[in-house]
Amino acid sequence: MAEDRKKLIEVQDLVVRFGSRRHAFTAVDNVSFHIYQGETFGLVGESGSGKTTIGRAIIRIHPTAGGKILFDGKQINGRISKALDREVTQRIQMIFQDPMSSLNERAKVDYIVSEGLYAGGHHLSESERQAKVASALSDVGLLPEFASRFPHEFSGGQRQRIGIARALIMEPDFIIADEPISALDVSIRAQVLNLLSKLQKERNLTYLFIAHDLSVVRFICDRIAVIHKGKIVELSESEELFAHPLHPYTRALLSAIPQPDPIAERQKKLIVYDPSCHHYSETNQPDWCEIVPGHFVLASEPELEEYRKQF
């Protein structure tokens, strides 16, 4: 049962703002969700929707303006102790979107992969450190000899594997994968996704998988949250979301998925999301509601009545 599963990450009414008071921009607006230990939770939305900001707030890159982020039952946003900060640094890692810019071009792979060990205060001998680097590279399918090379000597797929090795060497429990395949060739994407799935099974990892492509998250994620302009508009198990998409924005994203059949691709109807379709007012505001067990949607009361007719 879902209720019996351990919640590793809990995000409660999260708010993230940028800019000064007069010109403040709310990038994340009262977002709440939780991630169970061992699952892959997908966060999907178009560019600028706030999905990466949420990931960076969890890993403490972006400060929060409100709400709570709990990791293993402990609040990790705002001011925390040095001991908890070190624990978060070790147990939560991030795989960045662009393997071309996320690696230090002037550093060798040996240093890039082991940099977290230095920052985390791990007191290892040189031989122990080199052994951990070699082991991390082997785990992601790279030869240990690659440790003496520079990032520019590798392909995009290999560079992303180096980024994954950099995260794995810290032996984390939770990994934020920020669009880890969007900058890669189509032929390489499946390899990286299969690698992430393999590592999850071997190490019981928990993922927050951020993407803008619903077709990708369907096959790797257990549950998916759809985010639009800083608000989560729908959340459900993956297959349930594809079988019964409710929110108009979710339907628009699904309609944009390319079809392998050229005839079906030509005949499909592309849905364009128009926020004015909701007809919200002061007396008709949307609420976060559970339509069926595990399927949540942001909707007003008249919309909820229409959604319930679909079940």
N, C-alpha and C positions, 0 to 999 in steps of 0.2 A: 504494500500500500504506500501511496505517495506520502501520506501523513507520517509514516514511520521512518521515512528516509531523512538522513541528516542534511540540514541546510548549511552548506559551506559558506555561501555568500548571501547576504540579505541587504537589499537596497530599499530604503524606506523614505519616501517623499523627498527624493534627491533634487536639489536645485543647484545649478552651476551658472554663474553669470560672468560676463567679461565686460570690461570698460568701467568708467567712473559712474557715479550715482546718476548724474544727469543724462548720460549717454550709455547707460548699462544695457547690455543685450543678454537676455535669458536664453542660454543654449540648451539647458535641460530643465524641464518644468514639472516638478512634483512627480518624478518617476519612481515607481516601486516594482520590485520583482525579487525573486530569490532563485538561487541555483543550488540544486542538490549535489552532494558529493558524488563524483564519478560520472556525471552527465555532461553532455555538450549542449549548452544553451545558446541559441542563435539570436542575434540582434540585427535586424534588417531594416534598411531605409535608404532613401536617396542621399546623395552627397549634401552635407550641411544639415542633416536631420538631428545630429547630436549623438550618434552612436559611438563614435570614436572618443568624444568628450566624456561619455560615461565610463568607458574603459580606462581612460587616463585619470579620471577621478578616483576609480577604485585602486589604481596603483599609486595614487598620491602625487601624480604629476600636476594635475589641476586642483586648486583649492575649491572647496564646496561653499556655497552660500546658504545652504539649508539642508535639512534631512540628515539621515544616518546611513553609514555603510558599515555593516558588521561582517567580519571575517572570522569564522569559527567561534562565533558568539561574542567577539570583542569588537568594539567600535574603533575603526581605523582612520576615519576622517577627522579633520581638525587637529588639535594638539594632542599628541600621544607621547608616551615615554620612549626613550632611546632604545630600550630593550624590545619594545613592541615594534618600533620602526625597523630594527634589524630583523625581527622575525618576519615582518611583512615583506621586506626586501628579499629574504631568502625563499619564502613560501609562495609568493606571487611573482610571476614573471610575465613578460610581454613579448610577443613576436610582432614586429612592425610590418607595415604595409609594403614599403619600398625597399627591397634588398639592396638597391643601388646606393641609397643615401643613408641607410641605417647602420652601415658598417664604416669604421674609421679607415679611410683609404691609406693612411700613413702607417697603420699598425699591421703587424703580421697576425695571421689567424690564431696563432698560439696565444697572443695577448688578448685579442678580441673575445675569444671564447672564455678565457679565465679571468677577465676583468672583474666580474662579480665576486670572485673569490677574494680578490684584494680588498674590494669595497666592503665585503661582508665580514672582514676580520678573521677569515679562516687562516689559521696558522699551520700551513703545510710546508713541507720541505720541497725543494725544487723537483725532485724525482716524483714525489706524490702529486704535485701540481701537473706535471707533464703527463703522468699516467691518467689523471682525471680528464685532461684535454683529449688525449688519445681515445679514451673510452667514450667521451661525448661525441667525438667525430665519427667513431665506428657505429654508434647507436643511430646516427642519421644517414648512414651509408656513404661516409667519406673516409678516405684513407688517412691514417695517422700522419703520413708524410706531408699532408697538406698544411700542417700546422706552421711550417716554415715559409709559406707563401703569403702574398698580399691579396686583398679582395679583388683587385682588378684582373687577376689571373683566372677568375672563375666565371662561369655562366650565371644567369639569373637564378636558375633553379638551385645551383650549388651554393650561391650566396644565401639564399633563403634557408637552406639546410644549415649553413653556418650560424644564421640567426637562431634557428631552433636549437642547435647545440649550445649556444650561449645561454639560452633559457634553461636547458636540461641540466647543465653542469651544477646549477644551484639546488638541484633535487627538489623542485617546487611541488606543491599540491594543486595549485591553480594557475592556469595559463590563459592570458588574454591574447587571442589571435586576431589582430586587427587587419582584416582583409589580406590574409597571408598569401593568397594566390592571384589577386587582381592584377599584379604587375608582371605575371609570368605568362609564358606561352601556353596555349591550350594543351599541348602535348605534355607539358611538365606539371600542369595543375593536378591531374589525377595522382601522380607520383607523390606530391606533397600531401594531398589529402589522405592517401593510403598510409603514408608515414605517420601523420598525426593520429590516425585511428589505431595504428599498431602500437604506438607509444602509449596511448591512453589505456589500452588493454593491459600492457605490460606493467605500467606504473600506477594504475588506478588514478589517472589524472582527471581533473575537472577543467572544462574549457568554457570560456566565453568567446564564441565565434562571431565576429563582426563582419558583415558583408552587405553588399547592395544587390546581390543577385540571389533571388529566392530559389532558383534551380539548383544552386550549389548547396545551400543550407538544408534543403530537403533530405539529402542523402547522408548528411553527417551529424545533424542536430536531432536531439530528442524532443526539445521544445523550442518554439520560435516566438519572439516578440517583435512586432512591427512598430517602428517609431517614425513619427512625422512631426517635424518642427518642434522637437524637444519633448513631445508627449508620446507615450506608448498608446497606440490605438487598438491593438489586438494582441492577444497572447494565447497560445494553444499548443498542444502536441503537434508535431510536424504534419503527420498524415491527416489529422483532424483539420488543420488550417488549410491544407490543399483541397480537402474534400468539401469543407463548408466555410469558405471565406465570407465574412460578414461585413466588415467595414469597407466602404467604397475605396479607400486608399489601398487596402490589401488586395482588393479585386483588380485595381489598376496595376499594381506590381505584378500580379500573376498573369495578367493579360500581356505583359511586356516580355514574358519568357519566350524565347524562340522555339519554334516547333521543328523537330527533325524532318517531318514530312513536308515537302515543299508545297503540296496542294493545301494541306491544313494550315500552313503558314500564310498562304495567300488569302485563305477564306476566313481566318480568325478575325475577330472584332477587337480592336485595340481600345481599351477603356482609358479615358483621360479623367483624372481626379479633379473635381471642382469643389472646393470647400463650401461654396455657397449652397450646395445641395442639402446641407444639414438643417438649415432654417433655425439656427439657435437664437435664443433671445434671453432676456433677464429671467423670464419665467420658464424657459425651456433649455436648461443647461445640461450638458452631457455628464454622466456619471460612469465610474468604472464598475461594470457589472459582470457577474458570472452567468452566462446563458445556459450552459450545461456544465457538468463537473469538469473543471480544468480548462474551460474555454471562456476567456474574458474578452470584453470589448468595451470601448469607450463610446457611449451612445446616450441619447435622450430617451425619455419614456416612450414617445411615439415610435422611435426607431427600434427600441427593444421589443415592442409588440410585433413589429414586422419581422424582426430577426427570429423571434420564438416560433413564428409560423413555419419556419424552414426545418424545424425538428419534429 
